C-alpha cells in the first residue's frame, strides 16, 4: 500500500513536471516568434536608415552644388562690376539675378 501511494505521488509529480514543461515549450515558441518579428523589424529599419543616409548624402551634395553655384555667381558679379547682372529697386538696394 505504501508503495502504491508513493507511486501515485511520483506519477502526480511527473504529470505536473510534464505540464510545466509543455507550458514552457509554448512560451518558448511565443518568444521565438516574437524574436523573429523583432529581427525582421530591425532589418527593415536598418534598410530604411541606410536609404535615409544615402538620401541625406545626396541632398547634402545637391545643396553644396547650389552653394558653389551661388558663390561663383557672386564672384562673377563682383568681378564684372555687376554690369547687367544687378538692378536697383525703388529703395536703392541692389538686387542680383541668379538666372
RARA-V603282 format. One record per residue. RES is the residue in one letter. PHI is phi in whole degrees, 0 to 359 (none if undefined). PSI is psi in radians with two decimals (* if undefined). D_FIRST is the distance of its C-alpha to the first C-alpha in Angstrom with 2 decimals. Layout:
RES/PHI/PSI/D_FIRST  RES/PHI/PSI/D_FIRST
This chain:
X/none/-0.74/0.00  X/298/-0.69/3.75  X/296/-0.66/5.28  X/295/-0.73/5.06  X/291/-0.68/6.39  X/293/-0.68/8.64  X/295/-0.67/9.69  X/296/-0.74/10.52  X/296/-0.72/12.45  X/296/-0.74/14.15  X/298/-0.75/15.15  X/297/-0.75/16.58  X/298/-0.80/18.35  X/296/-0.70/19.84  X/299/-0.76/20.91  X/295/-0.72/22.67  X/299/-0.76/24.28  X/295/-0.68/25.57  X/298/-0.81/26.95  X/296/-0.70/28.72  X/298/-0.79/29.98  X/296/-0.70/31.42  X/296/-0.73/33.01  X/294/-0.66/34.55  X/297/-0.73/35.90  X/297/-0.75/37.49  X/298/-0.72/39.02  X/297/-0.73/40.32  X/299/-0.74/42.00  X/298/-0.78/43.66  X/294/-0.70/44.87  X/298/-0.74/46.14  X/297/-0.76/48.05  X/297/-0.71/49.51  X/298/-0.77/50.51  X/297/-0.70/52.27  X/296/-0.76/54.11  X/294/-0.70/55.19  X/295/-0.67/56.38  X/295/-0.72/58.39  X/296/-0.71/59.86  X/297/-0.76/60.78  X/298/-0.74/62.46  X/297/-0.79/64.42  X/294/-0.63/65.48  X/294/-0.68/66.55  X/296/-0.77/68.71  X/298/-0.72/70.22  X/297/-0.76/70.92  X/298/-0.73/72.66  X/297/-0.74/74.71  X/294/-0.64/75.69  X/295/-0.72/76.70  X/298/-0.78/78.86  X/297/-0.72/80.38  X/298/-0.75/81.03  X/297/-0.71/82.78  X/296/-0.76/84.88  X/296/-0.73/85.86  X/299/-0.72/86.75  X/296/-0.73/88.93  X/295/-0.72/90.65  X/295/-0.73/91.31  X/299/-0.73/92.68  X/299/-0.73/94.92  X/295/-0.73/96.20  X/296/-0.69/96.87  X/297/-0.74/98.77  X/298/-0.72/100.84  X/295/-0.75/101.64  X/296/-0.72/102.61  X/297/-0.73/104.81  X/297/-0.77/106.40  X/297/-0.73/107.03  X/295/-0.71/108.52  X/294/-0.68/110.72  X/291/-0.62/111.86  X/288/-0.75/112.72  X/292/-0.67/114.62  X/275/0.05/116.65  X/77/0.09/117.59  X/82/0.15/115.75  X/296/2.11/118.55  X/81/-0.09/117.34  X/245/-0.12/113.75  X/234/2.69/113.96  X/227/2.57/115.15  X/261/2.33/116.01  X/272/-3.05/114.64  X/295/-0.35/116.48  X/273/-0.08/115.31  X/88/0.01/116.78  X/283/2.67/113.39  X/267/2.31/112.93  X/236/2.16/110.49  X/268/2.86/109.71  X/252/2.19/108.78  X/279/-0.31/105.61  X/241/*/106.60
